[in-house]
Amino acid sequence: MSTSEHSSAIPTLELNDGAIIPQIGLGTYAMRDAEGIGAIIAGIDNGYRLLDTAVNYENEREVGRAVIDSKVGRDELFITSKVPGRHHGYDETIASTEESLARLELERLDLHLIHWPNPSVGKYVETWRGLIELRERGLVTSIGVSNFTEPMLEQLIAETGVTPAVNQIELHPYFPQTELISFHKSIGVQTESWSPLYRDQGLFDEAPIAEAAQAHGVEPAQVVLRWHLEVGSLPIPKSANPDRQRLNADIFGFSLTPAEVAAISGLERGRMKNRDPLTHEEM
């Protein structure tokens, strides 16, 4: 791998399949058109190497164009996409992934996830088998899931023998998912967090976060993202603002104390919205 002045300072982790993933990613939801491409390129220029998209974000073309137009080589980037609910099933998953690759103008994905389990449809195991096949064909390097519960993960492993590399879940100080993170660690699954900074106002004003920010001389957002690292999750904050992108990525120069981590986790009050994977479904 060639290094350049744009080489990332973001540390990496090793997944259970041996692949290397950056410890923080750039969420791209709602980044569309020329403005979206520019925001994603800015993210790459600001050190991000993990770019997170999905069929349902309707911006795979923009992510692909940003990859082509950026100053960083493809092999230095880690591109994630997700199979939508309407493409569940073995053959459907393979077709969906080929379509994603065409939109992205890529030969392979670094990580491909099942976006939602949609248990009433009952096809997530077949979908997982499709991802296993895609990995064997070399179209996808790592495979994982999103919004899966502990029993769902156990079912995938029991029925296929293949453990997901990643489970991307709603996770923030108001919903710390301590038990699920612990389960992930026990079976070798890397936790990723979507909406890691929460989406509504108020979180940054919480005393444990504000006090830690003051103690470490950083911004509240940096405290929250550092908390994710401390609890063992890989956050994927979304920002189109270059200054905010840089701030969000600058979380490797300080650590939180165990007491600070515990106090932030103590803010728990539940999900942002009623998106329980047992009942919430997205097609």
PyMOL commands that set and color helices and strands:
alter all, ss='L'
color gray80, all
select helices_A, chain A and resi 33-45+55-57+60-69+74-76+85-87+90-104+124-137+150-160+178-187+203-205+207-216+220-231+242-249+258-265
alter helices_A, ss='H'
color red, helices_A
select strands_A, chain A and resi 12-14+20-22+25-27+50-52+78-83+109-114+140-146+166-170+190-194+233-235
alter strands_A, ss='S'
color yellow, strands_A
deselect
rebuild
show_as cartoon
